[in-house]
């Protein structure tokens, strides 16, 4: 259930184990919050733009899919802090903590990697290999035990029978389904908070930006408001996308990617206005593209891992059923791939027992 990266990874693992797999997705495209668009020679990321370089999960999967040579390393390194008056270099681990991202400084220090054509490449490769298994516009409305397996009800009235299920939906959707099949504590998984977020990509000519862009971007200090700004900034961080990874913009152009707190007004207009002040930008962007995530990255409650482990222990007493995704095992792309593949291995073990 679901066609985000965790679900696709689980399906790939199951296909490798010679299972007949069906992937159900309520949307009309795979990838979940991984969205890559190509605009006038620019590569625009709507969600995650890369993965931690020290984690092997994505390169290993890419190699299996025949696109291992498409993995690219981060170019520009270093992050600055906007204090309200100037940009000052800081440790990258501190930048992550200011944004509420759970990552060890040692891991962040190794940098990031991505794909030459954007993160959508790994989704496209998986979708291509699983093409006969994908079913779009088929949201799941119910799950019941049926003849030693499961019956999955689809919005609109149809149903699928399955020997096993990988539930790779967001925790707020999966929790309800788990409770209906008698998993004590399943509903509590729905209490994982998914924070809203907005990303805005903006394209400029190099001569529009009045200063050099050292490093890979900057974050905004939480206390910078009183230093210079009469009202709180909506921009929380900015990535110099065309400097961070190769091929993100044509020669002579810059691509910036701003992360905004939800607010009133047009986020693209707000992002440009604030970036223009911080970076000395002259004139309007050539174009901009905003992505709204009403439920973006999850934030875990205390003892989250213990709670997830308890739920998985209860799942072992049911017909084969596994959970996977950002709501359980980490929000990064590598963590989601790892979670999906582990769910696939769990199902294979259950089916062969």
KEMI-165856 format. One record per residue (C-alpha): residue number from 1; residue in one letter; x, y, z. Coordinates in nm, 2 decimals. Layout:
N
R	NUM	A	X	Y	Z
...
This chain:
353
R	1	X	0.00	0.00	0.00
R	2	X	0.15	0.33	-0.12
R	3	X	0.40	0.41	-0.39
R	4	X	0.65	0.63	-0.20
R	5	X	1.01	0.53	-0.20
R	6	X	0.97	0.30	0.10
R	7	X	0.69	0.11	-0.07
R	8	X	0.87	0.09	-0.40
R	9	X	1.18	-0.05	-0.22
R	10	X	0.97	-0.31	-0.04
R	11	X	0.81	-0.41	-0.37
R	12	X	1.15	-0.44	-0.54
R	13	X	1.27	-0.66	-0.25
R	14	X	0.97	-0.88	-0.29
R	15	X	1.00	-0.91	-0.67
R	16	X	1.36	-1.01	-0.62
R	17	X	1.22	-1.29	-0.40
R	18	X	1.00	-1.40	-0.68
R	19	X	0.67	-1.27	-0.54
R	20	X	0.38	-1.15	-0.75
R	21	X	0.34	-0.79	-0.62
R	22	X	0.06	-0.53	-0.66
R	23	X	0.14	-0.17	-0.55
R	24	X	-0.17	0.04	-0.47
R	25	X	-0.13	0.42	-0.48
R	26	X	-0.41	0.68	-0.43
R	27	X	-0.22	0.95	-0.63
R	28	X	-0.16	0.93	-1.01
R	29	X	0.22	0.92	-0.98
R	30	X	0.48	0.73	-0.77
R	31	X	0.74	0.88	-0.54
R	32	X	0.54	1.04	-0.26
R	33	X	0.73	1.35	-0.14
R	34	X	1.01	1.29	-0.39
R	35	X	0.92	1.51	-0.69
R	36	X	1.17	1.62	-0.96
R	37	X	1.08	1.85	-1.24
R	38	X	1.29	1.97	-1.54
R	39	X	1.23	2.33	-1.64
R	40	X	1.42	2.51	-1.91
R	41	X	1.74	2.32	-1.84
R	42	X	1.70	2.34	-1.46
R	43	X	1.65	2.04	-1.23
R	44	X	1.39	2.13	-0.97
R	45	X	1.34	1.93	-0.65
R	46	X	1.00	1.96	-0.47
R	47	X	1.10	1.73	-0.18
R	48	X	1.43	1.57	-0.08
R	49	X	1.72	1.68	-0.30
R	50	X	1.97	1.42	-0.18
R	51	X	2.08	1.17	0.08
R	52	X	2.36	1.13	0.33
R	53	X	2.68	1.03	0.15
R	54	X	2.78	0.80	0.43
R	55	X	2.47	0.58	0.39
R	56	X	2.50	0.30	0.13
R	57	X	2.13	0.22	0.08
R	58	X	2.07	0.44	-0.22
R	59	X	2.39	0.36	-0.41
R	60	X	2.33	-0.01	-0.36
R	61	X	1.98	0.01	-0.48
R	62	X	2.08	0.22	-0.78
R	63	X	2.35	-0.04	-0.87
R	64	X	2.08	-0.31	-0.87
R	65	X	1.86	-0.10	-1.09
R	66	X	2.15	-0.03	-1.34
R	67	X	2.18	0.34	-1.26
R	68	X	2.47	0.33	-1.02
R	69	X	2.67	0.55	-1.25
R	70	X	2.41	0.83	-1.21
R	71	X	2.49	0.89	-0.85
R	72	X	2.67	1.23	-0.80
R	73	X	2.85	1.38	-0.51
R	74	X	2.79	1.72	-0.35
R	75	X	3.00	2.00	-0.50
R	76	X	2.99	2.31	-0.27
R	77	X	3.02	2.25	0.10
R	78	X	2.95	2.46	0.40
R	79	X	2.65	2.63	0.55
R	80	X	2.61	2.99	0.67
R	81	X	2.38	3.14	0.94
R	82	X	2.18	3.46	0.86
R	83	X	2.19	3.66	1.18
R	84	X	1.97	3.94	1.06
R	85	X	2.27	4.14	0.96
R	86	X	2.51	3.91	0.78
R	87	X	2.58	3.56	0.68
R	88	X	2.83	3.38	0.91
R	89	X	2.97	3.03	0.85
R	90	X	2.86	2.76	1.09
R	91	X	2.90	2.38	1.13
R	92	X	2.66	2.19	0.90
R	93	X	2.55	1.98	1.19
R	94	X	2.43	2.29	1.37
R	95	X	2.24	2.39	1.06
R	96	X	2.05	2.06	1.07
R	97	X	1.96	2.10	1.44
R	98	X	1.83	2.46	1.38
R	99	X	1.59	2.31	1.12
R	100	X	1.48	2.04	1.35
R	101	X	1.64	1.76	1.14
R	102	X	1.76	1.46	1.34
R	103	X	2.11	1.38	1.20
R	104	X	2.44	1.31	1.36
R	105	X	2.70	1.58	1.30
R	106	X	2.95	1.31	1.18
R	107	X	2.70	1.19	0.92
R	108	X	2.63	1.54	0.79
R	109	X	3.00	1.62	0.78
R	110	X	3.04	1.35	0.51
R	111	X	2.82	1.55	0.28
R	112	X	2.53	1.45	0.06
R	113	X	2.48	1.27	-0.27
R	114	X	2.21	1.27	-0.53
R	115	X	2.14	1.16	-0.89
R	116	X	2.25	1.34	-1.20
R	117	X	1.89	1.40	-1.31
R	118	X	1.76	1.46	-0.96
R	119	X	1.61	1.23	-0.70
R	120	X	1.33	1.14	-0.93
R	121	X	1.57	0.91	-1.11
R	122	X	1.56	0.64	-0.85
R	123	X	1.18	0.66	-0.84
R	124	X	1.16	0.64	-1.22
R	125	X	1.39	0.34	-1.23
R	126	X	1.19	0.15	-0.96
R	127	X	0.86	0.24	-1.13
R	128	X	1.00	0.12	-1.46
R	129	X	1.10	-0.22	-1.31
R	130	X	0.77	-0.25	-1.13
R	131	X	0.55	-0.11	-1.41
R	132	X	0.32	-0.41	-1.43
R	133	X	0.26	-0.40	-1.06
R	134	X	0.17	-0.03	-1.01
R	135	X	-0.20	0.06	-0.97
R	136	X	-0.26	0.44	-0.95
R	137	X	-0.57	0.62	-0.82
R	138	X	-0.65	0.32	-0.60
R	139	X	-0.66	0.45	-0.24
R	140	X	-0.70	0.19	0.04
R	141	X	-1.02	0.22	0.24
R	142	X	-1.01	-0.10	0.45
R	143	X	-0.81	-0.40	0.55
R	144	X	-0.96	-0.73	0.68
R	145	X	-0.83	-1.08	0.75
R	146	X	-0.95	-1.31	0.48
R	147	X	-0.88	-1.68	0.42
R	148	X	-0.54	-1.69	0.58
R	149	X	-0.44	-1.37	0.41
R	150	X	-0.59	-1.02	0.36
R	151	X	-0.85	-0.85	0.17
R	152	X	-0.77	-0.49	0.08
R	153	X	-1.07	-0.27	0.01
R	154	X	-1.02	0.01	-0.25
R	155	X	-1.20	0.34	-0.25
R	156	X	-1.48	0.31	-0.50
R	157	X	-1.58	-0.04	-0.41
R	158	X	-1.33	-0.29	-0.55
R	159	X	-1.09	-0.51	-0.35
R	160	X	-0.77	-0.71	-0.38
R	161	X	-0.69	-1.04	-0.21
R	162	X	-0.34	-1.08	-0.08
R	163	X	-0.13	-1.34	0.10
R	164	X	0.07	-1.06	0.27
R	165	X	0.06	-0.68	0.30
R	166	X	0.33	-0.41	0.33
R	167	X	0.16	-0.11	0.48
R	168	X	0.38	0.18	0.36
R	169	X	0.14	0.46	0.41
R	170	X	0.20	0.77	0.63
R	171	X	0.15	0.69	1.00
R	172	X	-0.17	0.89	1.03
R	173	X	-0.33	0.67	0.76
R	174	X	-0.17	0.34	0.87
R	175	X	-0.26	0.37	1.23
R	176	X	-0.63	0.36	1.16
R	177	X	-0.60	0.05	0.94
R	178	X	-0.38	-0.13	1.20
R	179	X	-0.64	-0.07	1.47
R	180	X	-0.92	-0.21	1.25
R	181	X	-0.73	-0.54	1.23
R	182	X	-0.68	-0.56	1.61
R	183	X	-0.33	-0.42	1.66
R	184	X	-0.32	-0.27	2.01
R	185	X	-0.14	0.06	2.00
R	186	X	-0.18	0.09	1.62
R	187	X	-0.40	0.40	1.65
R	188	X	-0.12	0.57	1.85
R	189	X	0.10	0.57	1.55
R	190	X	-0.13	0.82	1.40
R	191	X	-0.01	1.06	1.67
R	192	X	0.32	1.11	1.49
R	193	X	0.32	1.47	1.39
R	194	X	0.39	1.56	1.02
R	195	X	0.48	1.92	1.00
R	196	X	0.37	2.14	0.71
R	197	X	0.64	2.28	0.48
R	198	X	0.68	2.49	0.17
R	199	X	0.97	2.48	-0.07
R	200	X	1.02	2.75	-0.34
R	201	X	1.27	2.71	-0.63
R	202	X	1.37	3.04	-0.80
R	203	X	1.58	3.08	-1.11
R	204	X	1.81	3.39	-1.17
R	205	X	2.08	3.50	-1.40
R	206	X	2.42	3.51	-1.24
R	207	X	2.44	3.88	-1.28
R	208	X	2.12	3.93	-1.08
R	209	X	2.28	3.82	-0.76
R	210	X	2.50	4.09	-0.61
R	211	X	2.74	3.87	-0.41
R	212	X	2.92	3.55	-0.43
R	213	X	2.74	3.24	-0.30
R	214	X	2.99	3.06	-0.08
R	215	X	2.90	2.71	0.04
R	216	X	2.58	2.52	-0.02
R	217	X	2.33	2.76	0.15
R	218	X	2.23	2.92	0.47
R	219	X	1.98	2.89	0.76
R	220	X	1.80	3.17	0.94
R	221	X	1.88	3.22	1.31
R	222	X	1.56	3.19	1.52
R	223	X	1.65	3.51	1.70
R	224	X	1.74	3.72	1.39
R	225	X	1.40	3.90	1.38
R	226	X	1.48	4.17	1.63
R	227	X	1.83	4.23	1.48
R	228	X	1.70	4.38	1.16
R	229	X	1.36	4.26	1.05
R	230	X	1.03	4.43	1.16
R	231	X	0.84	4.11	1.10
R	232	X	0.94	3.75	1.12
R	233	X	1.10	3.60	0.81
R	234	X	0.91	3.32	0.64
R	235	X	1.23	3.18	0.49
R	236	X	1.39	2.94	0.73
R	237	X	1.67	2.82	0.50
R	238	X	1.80	2.84	0.15
R	239	X	2.00	2.59	-0.06
R	240	X	2.21	2.72	-0.35
R	241	X	2.09	2.42	-0.56
R	242	X	2.30	2.51	-0.86
R	243	X	2.61	2.50	-0.65
R	244	X	2.52	2.20	-0.43
R	245	X	2.49	1.94	-0.70
R	246	X	2.61	1.94	-1.07
R	247	X	2.38	2.01	-1.36
R	248	X	2.10	2.18	-1.16
R	249	X	2.11	2.50	-1.37
R	250	X	2.25	2.60	-1.72
R	251	X	2.58	2.79	-1.74
R	252	X	2.53	3.15	-1.64
R	253	X	2.23	3.09	-1.41
R	254	X	2.16	3.02	-1.05
R	255	X	1.89	2.81	-0.89
R	256	X	1.80	2.88	-0.53
R	257	X	1.57	2.67	-0.32
R	258	X	1.40	2.83	-0.02
R	259	X	1.23	2.66	0.27
R	260	X	0.94	2.86	0.42
R	261	X	0.73	2.84	0.72
R	262	X	0.36	2.84	0.64
R	263	X	0.21	3.19	0.62
R	264	X	-0.02	3.43	0.43
R	265	X	0.04	3.54	0.08
R	266	X	0.22	3.40	-0.22
R	267	X	0.52	3.20	-0.09
R	268	X	0.71	3.26	-0.42
R	269	X	0.67	3.64	-0.38
R	270	X	0.77	3.62	-0.02
R	271	X	1.07	3.40	-0.08
R	272	X	1.20	3.63	-0.35
R	273	X	1.15	3.94	-0.14
R	274	X	1.35	3.80	0.15
R	275	X	1.62	3.64	-0.05
R	276	X	1.67	3.96	-0.25
R	277	X	1.74	4.14	0.08
R	278	X	1.98	3.88	0.21
R	279	X	2.17	3.80	-0.11
R	280	X	2.14	4.14	-0.29
R	281	X	1.93	4.01	-0.58
R	282	X	1.84	4.26	-0.85
R	283	X	1.52	4.22	-1.05
R	284	X	1.25	3.95	-1.05
R	285	X	1.33	3.58	-1.08
R	286	X	1.31	3.43	-1.43
R	287	X	1.05	3.19	-1.29
R	288	X	0.96	3.03	-0.96
R	289	X	0.80	2.70	-0.85
R	290	X	0.64	2.64	-0.51
R	291	X	0.57	2.30	-0.36
R	292	X	0.32	2.28	-0.06
R	293	X	0.34	1.99	0.18
R	294	X	0.05	2.00	0.42
R	295	X	0.21	1.71	0.60
R	296	X	0.58	1.70	0.54
R	297	X	0.85	1.55	0.76
R	298	X	0.74	1.35	1.06
R	299	X	0.85	1.44	1.42
R	300	X	0.86	1.15	1.66
R	301	X	0.74	1.15	2.01
R	302	X	0.95	1.04	2.30
R	303	X	1.02	0.66	2.30
R	304	X	0.90	0.64	1.94
R	305	X	1.13	0.35	1.85
R	306	X	1.00	0.14	2.15
R	307	X	0.65	0.20	2.05
R	308	X	0.71	0.10	1.68
R	309	X	0.89	-0.22	1.80
R	310	X	0.60	-0.31	2.02
R	311	X	0.36	-0.27	1.73
R	312	X	0.58	-0.48	1.51
R	313	X	0.59	-0.75	1.78
R	314	X	0.21	-0.76	1.77
R	315	X	0.21	-0.78	1.39
R	316	X	0.40	-1.11	1.41
R	317	X	0.09	-1.28	1.55
R	318	X	-0.12	-1.19	1.25
R	319	X	-0.11	-1.30	0.89
R	320	X	0.19	-1.16	0.71
R	321	X	0.18	-0.78	0.76
R	322	X	0.47	-0.53	0.78
R	323	X	0.49	-0.16	0.82
R	324	X	0.75	0.07	0.65
R	325	X	0.82	0.44	0.58
R	326	X	0.92	0.77	0.73
R	327	X	0.66	0.75	1.00
R	328	X	0.85	0.47	1.17
R	329	X	1.22	0.43	1.10
R	330	X	1.36	0.77	1.00
R	331	X	1.25	1.05	0.76
R	332	X	1.56	1.05	0.53
R	333	X	1.54	0.89	0.19
R	334	X	1.80	0.63	0.28
R	335	X	1.61	0.54	0.60
R	336	X	1.29	0.50	0.40
R	337	X	1.47	0.27	0.15
R	338	X	1.61	0.07	0.43
R	339	X	1.27	0.05	0.60
R	340	X	1.10	-0.07	0.29
R	341	X	1.36	-0.34	0.21
R	342	X	1.35	-0.47	0.57
R	343	X	0.97	-0.49	0.54
R	344	X	1.01	-0.69	0.22
R	345	X	1.25	-0.93	0.38
R	346	X	1.01	-0.97	0.68
R	347	X	0.73	-1.07	0.44
R	348	X	0.95	-1.31	0.25
R	349	X	1.05	-1.48	0.58
R	350	X	0.69	-1.51	0.69
R	351	X	0.58	-1.65	0.36
R	352	X	0.85	-1.91	0.36
R	353	X	0.80	-2.02	0.72
